[in-house]
Amino acid sequence: MKDFRYFAPTEIVFGKEAEKKTGLYAAKHGKKALLVYGEGSVVRSGLLDRVKESLEAEGLFVCMYGGAHPNPALSHAEEGVKAALEFGADLIIGVGGGSSIDTAKAIAHGAANPKVPLWDLWTGKVLLVQSLPIGAVLTIPAAGSEMSNSAVLTNEEIGKKAGLTTDLNRCRFAVMNPALGSTIPPYQIAAGVADIMMHTMERYFIPDSQAELTDEIAEGLLRIVIKNGAAILKDPADYNAMGEIFWASSLSHNNLTECGRDRDFSVHKLGHALSARYGVTHGASLTAVWGAWAEELYRECLPRFARFAEKVWGVEQDNEERAAAEGIRRTVEYFASAGMPVSLSELGLEPSDEDIRALALDATRNDTVKLSRIRPMDSADIERIFQRAK
C-alpha cells in the first residue's frame, strides 16, 4: 500500500427537502452569498427560490448569477467574478450539477484574487493560495464536484479545457436531496452514471497496486452504480435508487477510492480534448473512448482488468486475458444499453486524421505530458486510441 493523505472536509446534508436547510449551513461560512446556477431548470422547479428563502431566513444577503455552461466556460466565470466583487460576496454557492459547482469554484478563486487573471490561476502560472468559501446544492449526480478537490474550465478563446486540483476546491458544505434528480432527462442520467463509474475506474486500473480495502470499496461502488443506474433510467422517481447514485457520485470523486493507490485520469484527458474542441457532453466523451483505451492497454495490466471483470461483473476466471476482455466487453455494453455513445461516430463526430492528431496533441499538451499509469503514452499512442475509437 502506497503512502497517502486523505482530506474530505465537506459537511454533507443529505435527505428529503434538504435544500430547505441550506441557510443553516451556509450561515457558518458567510453573510453575502452569490448563487451560481445553470440554464433555468432550477428556476422553473422552484428550487432556487427555496434555496434563496432558506438563506434569507438565516440572515444572509443573496445575489443570483445564472447561465452556467454544461462545459464551464472561462468567460462566464470571469463575469461571475465581477458580479461577486460588485456584490461583496463572501460565500459562493453552486446550485445544480458539476457545471454550476465548478463555475462557483472558479468564481470563488477569482473573487479572492481579483488582480490575477483567472486563467493564470487555473493553469498554475500563478499559484492559488486563497479563495472564498464554497457551498453546493446538488441536483445532478455525476461530476462529484460537491466533495472533490478538482474543477474544470474551458477557455473558449483558445479551445482548451483544463482541470485544477487544489484543496481550495473543497466545498465547505454540500446539500443533497435525491428527489431533485427525478426530473433529469434520461441522457443526463446516463452521462452522470458513466461519469461516476469513470471517476472510480480512473483510480482502479493502476498496475501493481496493493490496497485491498480500497479495492473492495471501489468494486462495491461500481456494482451499486451499475445496479441503481439501470434502476433510475427505468424509473427516475425511485428515491432509494437515486439516493444511492447521489452518494456514489460524491464518494467516487472525493479521493476515497485512490487511498493507498493514487489515480490515473488518462481517459479524462482524452474526454477533455473532445469536449473542448467539439462541446460534447462530458460523460459521453468518456464512454466514446473508454473501450478503445482499455483495448489498447489491458494486456499490460491483466491482473487488474481480470479482477475488475470478476469482482464487478461476476466473470469467472479460468483465463486472465479472456476474463479481462469480457469485463471490457460488458462495461462497453452497459454504456451502450444506457444510451451512451461507445465510439466517436456514435458521439456524432467523424474526425479526419488531422483532427485526430490535433486531439492527441491537446490531450498531451502538445506532447509535453505522457498519459496513463499502465504505460506512459505520448501523442502518437493517444492518436492510435482515438483512431480505434472512430
Secondary structure, 3 states (H helix, E strand, C coil): CCCCCCCCCCEEEECCCHHHHHHHHHCCCCCEEEEECCCCHHHHCCHHHHHHHHHHHCCCEEEEECCCCCCCEHHHHHHHHHHHHHHCCCEEEEEECHHHHHHHHHHHHHHHCCCCCHHHHHCCCCCCCCCCCEEEEECCCCCCCCCCCEEEEEECCCCEEEEEECHHHCCCEEEECHHHHHHCCHHHHHHHHHHHHHHHHCCCCCCCCCCHHHHHHHHHHHHHHHHHHHHHHHCCCCHHHHHHHHHHHHHCCCCHHHCCCCCCCHHHHHHHHHHHHHCCCHHHHHHHHHHHHHHHHHHHHHHHHHHHHHHHHCCCCCCHHHHHHHHHHHHHHHHHHCCCCCCCCCCCCCCCHHHHHHHHHHHCCCCCCCECCCCCECHHHHHHHHHHHC
